[in-house]
Amino acid sequence: MQHLLLVPALALQHFTSAPAVPRARGAVMALKPWETANVPRGTVSMNPLENLKQMSDQRVASCSHINLAPGKCTLPLDEAKALMVQWKEEICDDLDKFAERAKSDSHCSTAVNGGDLGFMVRKNLCQQFDDILFEEEPGKVYGPIVTNAGLHLVFLSSCREPGKEPGKAMMGLPFGLGGQADADKK
């Protein structure tokens, strides 16, 4: 009986009589779509408990921010933090004042919209933002916080479930997804 030996292709090059074809140096190989995809920071966790928390908490949060970016702000870190604390005191949890300050002084492209980031889900932004968006009380200014993108003041507008009322149809579904209203019908 003949025995079959499975040998990796690279090892076969050493045993065959045909010479191996060398790769051309500097050759540009086409990248696969998954190698060039832009994945937002902070969306994947190696901790299964964090992933479970993200899947079970489907709240959405609306917020605005003022950003002092590292390359654009020439102040030392301590002075920049002190400036943001002064702005926070001037704003006093007023969304209109916050939007005006964002339009005049923020280094983010959202400054033209008053720093409005729209609605976010958990892990859509960095952990420092998640801690504010999903743990703090809406209607207030928080910060300054330090991230890779610089210093931020964050105005948390709202944090709620995606449906407007419990038991109402959500996400385009023709039925409710539980809630007290569905429980009362039974």
N, C-alpha and C positions, 0 to 999 in steps of 0.2 A: 504494500500500500504506500502510495506516495504522500508525503507530508507537504502541506502548503505552509509557506512562511510568509506572513504579512509584514512587510518592511515599509516604513515611510518613504515617500518619494525622494526626499533629500538624501536618505541613506542609499537609495538605489543608484544615485549618481556615482558613488564611489565604486560600485561593483559592475557597472556597465562599461562597455568599451567605447561608447560614444562620449565625446567630451561635452561637458556642461556648457551651456550658452550663458556667457556673463551678461548681466544687466548693464545697460548703458547708464553712465553716470549723469546725474542731473535730469534724467527723463521725468517728465511730468505725467503722472498717472491721473486718470479721471477719478474724482472723489465721488463716493456714493452719496445719495441724498441724506442719509442719516448721519454722515460725517460732517456735513455742512449746515445742519439744522441749527437755528438759533433757539436754544433752550433758555427760558428765563431763569435767572439766579434763584436758588432756593426752592425749586419746585419738586425736587426729588430728595427723599431722605432715606438713609440706610437704616433708620430706626423704624421698625414696624409699628410701634406704638404711636409715633408721630404721624405716620401714614394713616393709621386707623382714626386718629383724632381729626385729620384733614378730611377724611371721607365721611365721618359722622357729623361734623360741624359744617353745615351748608349755608351758614349765614353769609350775607354780603355786607360790606361796609363801604360807605361813601366818605371820601376824605379829600382834603386839599393840603398842599405843603409849600413851604418856603425853603429853598435849597441854597446853601452857600457851598459851591463846588470847590474842590481842592485846587484846581488849575486856574480858576477865575477869581477866587477870593485871595487877596494879598495880605490879609490880616493874620497874625499868629493865632493859633488855636484858642488860647485863653481869651484873647480880645474878641474873636469871632463868637465864642460862646457867650461872653458878656453882652455883646451887641444883640444876640438873639434873645437873651433874657430880657433886655430892655424892650425889644420889639414885642415880646410876649406880654409884658406889663402894659404897654401902650394899647395892644389889641383888646385885652380883657374879654376874651371869648366872644367877640363880635365878628361874624362871618364877613360882613362888608369891609370892615377895617383890615381883616386878614387878607381878603382878596386884593385890596388896594396895595397893601405892603408887598404881596407876592408879585403883583404887576410891576411894581417899581424896583424891587430889590432881589428877586429870586433869580438864580442862575439856571433854572430848569426851563425846558421848552414849553412847559405847561404854564409859565408865568402869564402868557397872553390871556389865558382863561382863568386867571386868579389863582393859579396853582392847583386847579381841580384835577384830581387823578381819576375821577369817576368811581365806579363800583369795583371793589376788589374782593376776591375770595381768599381764604387762608392759604398761605404759602405762595401767593402771587407776587409778594414783595419779600423783603428780607425779614428776619426774625424780629428785629427791633420794631418794625412797622406792625407786624402781627401782634406783638405784645400790646401795642396801643390800640389797634383797630378792634381786636376781639376780647380785650380784657378791661378796657377803660370805659368811662361814661361818655356818651355822645354829647356834642354841643360845647366842647371845650378845646382849648389849645394845649398841646402836649409838646414837650421837648425843652431844650434842644437835645436831639439824639444824634449820635455819630454813626455813620455807615460808610461803606466804601465810596459812595457817591458824594460824601461831604456831610455837613451839618444840616439838620432839618428841624423846622417847627411844623407840627402836624395839627390840623383842625379836623377833628372827627365829627362829621355831619350826622351819620346814622350807622347803625349796625342792626340788621334785622334778618329774618328768614326771607327767602326769595318770594314767597306768596304774600299778598297784602294782608289777608285775613286767614286765620286757621280754618282749614277745611275747604277753602275755595280752590278752584282749579288753578294749578300751578304749571309753569313751564309748557304751556300749550296743551296740557292734557285735559281731556273732557271730564275728568273726575278729580275729586280731592284726594290728597295723600294723608288721610288721617286727620288728626286734630280734634279739638273738642266739639266742633260743629257736627262732624261725622259720627262721633260717639253719642251725641244727643239724639240723632236720628234713629238709632237702634233700639 
